[in-house]
Amino acid sequence: MYFREFGIPARIARCYNVEQLEDKIAEFNGKKNCYTSVFVFDDTTDRAEGKTNYDSAVLNTIWFDFDDEKDVNKCLRDVRKFIRQYCKPREIIPRIYLTGGKGFQMNIDLFSHVDLLDTMKRDMLRNYLTYLKETYKLKTLDQACINNSVACLRRIPNTQYISKIEGTPTGVWCTQFSVEEIMKLSIEELYAMAMDGPRTEEFESTKSKKAFRNFVEFMCNEQGIKHNVSLSINKLLDKINNTAISSTKHSGSIVNDYIMPLRGCITELIERNIERGHSSHEENKIIGMELINAGYSNPDIHFVFESIYNEPGRDWGWYTDDPKKAGHIIHNMREKALNRYSKDKLIQMKICTDKCSCA
């Protein structure tokens, strides 16, 4: 099963679903600085009981930590420079957070997880972040976090920043901002907004194919593998993995990247429908309610449906390829507050069987 680590910042718990994470946040928010692992990990690969195998991380995002103890404006300048020089030319919309302390966090979410051998993940991610730091001259990109690579912890959004000296809340929250706000507002204005409490807005971001390919092509260069635009990402990843000494290839699926794994029969349904490029009205309802109850955000739900209807000209049926219209559809499903389909109902519909381990 997949889990995230929770820390204060010492790592004190594993959270296997959204509810467990929310319980920990409720217990410590306002008392301790709250952190969670950037990536989810697979507990079936633990090297010892309760000891996380960080090499099992599901690489579905590139995470950046900009930090300067003396001048947070330097961090803001680096964030803006990276957006202008790296993100905008590639049409990437990152997720950006003011940590509440002395810096910013940024996520560039990838189109899918990077299907890379476990033995290669740590070094490849560290080397790639070091390359970006040097190429774009990001002086405030935290080298310690780069070195920690897949094992990094990040501040949890909408939690209070606790003074390291007094041990009390400073009044500033870890707050997400849009790219437009980051590019236009002063550091004083950003901090003022971060003192208004949690933000509930959903901000636009992308799951980027271009960032995904940039990372993969960097790994090819690291391994001395020739590449060009005619080679697919999957073929390049196969070449990268084949250069490794280990012969065991990490496998996963599009729906393993999130904090709460889905029931096995639903995962199989999604992957089957992705393969055939279609999903019935009833199947979409099943998938939608499963994703909502598992804690997926609206953009993540839309990403799953996009992956099913992935061919140009495909008939989307009751769903739509328009993100705004899709947002309304998903919102309406949330408003109805329906539970996910029961096992009995899934068996009746021949999606599940008595032998399935799902509840």
N, C-alpha and C positions, 0 to 999 in steps of 0.2 A: 504493500500500500504506500501511497505517496503522502508526504507530510511536509510542513514547514516548521522550522525551529522558532521559538519565541524566546526573547531575551530582555534583560533589564539593566545593563546589556548582557550580563552573564546569561548563558543559555540555560534556561530552566525547564523548558517543556517542549514537547512535540504537539503540533496541532494538525489533526487529520481532516478537519473540516472547518467551515466558516464559523460554526457555532463555538467550537473549542477555542478558536482564535479570539472571537468576540468576548468570550468569558474571561480570557486572560487580560484583554485590554480593559474590560470593566473592573477587574481586580486591581490593576496597577496604574491605570491612567490617572494622572494628577499626583501620583506618589513616586513613580519611577519613570525614567525615560524608557519608552516601549519600542522594541525592535522586533523585526522578523527577518528570516533568511530571505535573500533575494530570490532564491530558487527553491523548488520543491525537490525532495530526495526520496529515494526508493528504500523502504525499510527491509526489503528482502535481500539487500546487499550489505547489511550491517556487518562490519568486520568483527564485532563483539556485541554482546547484548547491550543495547542502549547507546552504542557508539556509532555515530553517523558516518556513513561512507560518503564523503562530500563529492567524490568522483562520480557518484550516481546522479548528480544534479541534472535536471531537465533544462537545457539551455534554450530558452524561448524569448530571452530579452538580453540587451546589453545595458548594463547599469553603470552609471557614472556618479561619483561623489566628489563635489567641488567644495573645498574647505580652506578657510584662512582665518586663523585665530585673531589676527590684528585688523584685517580690513575685508569685510564681506563684499564690499564693492568690487574687489578684484575677482571674486567668484562670479558675480553677476556679469562682469565684462567677459570672462572666459565662456560662460554659458551662452551669451549673446553671439560671441565670435563663432562658437561651434555650430550654433543654429544657422548663422549666415553662411558659413563656409562648407559645412558638411550636410546638414539636414535639408536646408532649402533647395540646393541643387539636385537632391535626390527625392524631393517631394515627401520628406519624412516629417511627420508631426509627432514630436516626443511628448512624454509625460514629464512635467517639471514640478518640483516641490521645493519650497523654502523649508529647511529642516526645523527652523525655530531657534537654532543655535548660530553657528558661524558659516553657513554655507547652503548649498543646493544639492538636491539629488535629481538625476534625470534617468529615464528609461527610454530606450529605443526598442520597441517591441518588434519581434521578428515574425515573418509570415508563418513560420512553423518552427518547431524545435529543431535544433541542429543535431542530426542523427550521427553523432560522433562517438568513437570508442571512449569508454570511461577513462582509460589510461591517458588519453590525449586532452581531455577537456580543460583541466586545470592550467596546463602550460599554454595551450592555444589561446584561452581567454586572457590570461595574464599578458602574453606577448602582443595580442591585438590591442588591448587597452594601452599598453606602453607605446605601441606604434602610433595610436591616435594622439596620445599626450604629446609625443615628440613632433609629429607631423603638423599638428595645429597649435603647437606651443601653448598648451594648456597648463600653465604653471600651478594652478590651484587644484588640478585633478589629483586627488589624494593617492600617493604612491602606496601607502599602507593597505588601502582597500584594493588597489590593483594587485598587490602581492598576495592578498587573501583570496583573490580570484573567486572561485565558485563557493567558497565558504562564507562570503561576506554577509553581514547583517545590515539592514537598512532601517531608518526611522519609519514608524508606522504613521501614515497620513491621518490627520484629524485626532492626533494625540498631543498632549501638552508637553512643552519643553520644560524640564526640571533643571534648575540651577545646580551645577556641579559643586558649588561652594556652599550655598545655603540649604540645598536639598529641598527647595520649595518651587512651586510653579512660577515661571517668569511672566506668565500672561500671554506668551506667544505659542501658537499651535503649529505643528507640522502641516503645511498648507499647500494644496495643489493650485497652480496658476496656469492659465492658458499661455500659448506662445505669444499671442498679441500682448497680454499683460506684462510678460517678462521683457518684451522688446520695448515697451513704451513707458512703464512705470519706474519711478525711482526706487532705490532700496528702502527709503523711508516710507514710501507709499505701500510697498509690498509688506513691510513689517506691520504697518498700521492695519492692513487688511487681515494679516495673520493673527491679530489680537482680537478679531471679532468672533472667534470661536470656529467650530467645524464648518466647512463649506460642503453643501450637498449637491452642487452642480455636477453634471456629467460633462467632462471636457473631451473634445475631439482629439483623437490620436490615431496613429496608423500602425498596422502590422505590416512592416515593410519588406517587400521582396528585394528591393535594391540594397538595403542594409544587410539583409541575409546574404545576398550574393557577394557584397563587399567583404564580409567576414570570411566567407568560403574562399574567395580568391586570394585573400591575405594568407590563409592557411596553405593554399596551393603554393604560393610564393615561398612560404616557410619551408615547405617540403621539397621545393625544386620541381614542382609538377607544372607542366605546360597547360595553359588553359586559354580558351577563347569563348566568345559569346555563343558559339554554336553548341557548346557543351552544356547540358542541363546541370542544375545544382546537384541533383541526386548522383549524376555520373561523377561530378567532381568530388563529392563526399566519398563515393566508393573508392576513388583513386587515393584520397587522403587516408582513409581507413586501411587500405591495403598496404600502405607504407609502414604501418605500425607493427611492432613485434607480436602483439597479442592477436589471436585469431578469433576472439569472441567479440562479435559486433553488437553494440547496444541497439535495442529495438524499442520502438514506442509507437504512439499514435497521436493523431491530432488532438485527441481529447484527454491526453494524459498530462497536459501542461498546467493544469489548474489545481487550486488548493484542495478541492474535494473530488476525487475520482468518481466517475459515474458507475452505475451498476453494469456488470459485464454484458448483459443482454442488450442494454441500450448502447453501449460502446460498439458492439457488433452491428447493431442496426444502423448507427451513424456511419461506420466504416463501409458497410454494405451499400448504403445509399450514396456515399461519396464515390464508390467504385462504379455504380450504374448511373450516377448523375441525375437522380430523381428521388423524390420522396412524396408519398401520398399525403393528402390533407390530414388524415388521422395520425400518420407517422410524424408529421411535423408538429402536431399538438403534443404527442408523446415526448418528442425530443425537446420541444420548447419548455414544457413543464419540468422535465428532468433537469435541464440546464438552470432554470430559474431557481428550483429548489436546492440545487447544488451550489448556489451562490455566484453564478456567472454574471458578469456585467452585461448590459445591453450590447456594447460593441463586440464582446466575446461571443455572445449568442449569434449575432449577425455574421461573425467570422465563420462559425460552424456551418451555418446555412449557405454562406457564399462558397464554402468548400464542397458542399453537396452539389450545388448548381454551378459548377465551375467551367462550363463550356459556353462560348458565345452563342447567343440566340436560343439558349435553353428556356423551355417553358417553366417559369417559376411557380405556376399554379396560384394558390392563395397567398403565397409569400411574394416578395418583390426584391429586385436588385437595387432599389432606391433606398439608401441608408436612412433618410428622413422618414419615409413611409414605413420602412421596416421598424424604425424606432417606435412608431405609433402602435404597430401590431404587437410588438413585444411588451410595450407599456400596458396595453389593454389586457394582455395575458397576466401580467403582474397584478393589475387592479382586481382581477377576478379572484386572485389569491387561491387558485386551485392547487390541490396537492398533486404530487407526481402520481402516475398510474400505479395501481397496486399490482403485486405479483400475480394475483388471481386474474386480474383483468388482462395482464400481458400474456398469461398462459392461454386465456380464452381467445386472444387475438393471434396466437401462435408465434409470438415474438419471444416468449420465454418458455421454459420447460420446468417440470418438477425437479429435475436434476440441477438446475441453475442455483448457484449459491446466493443469489440476490434476495433481499428481504422485501 
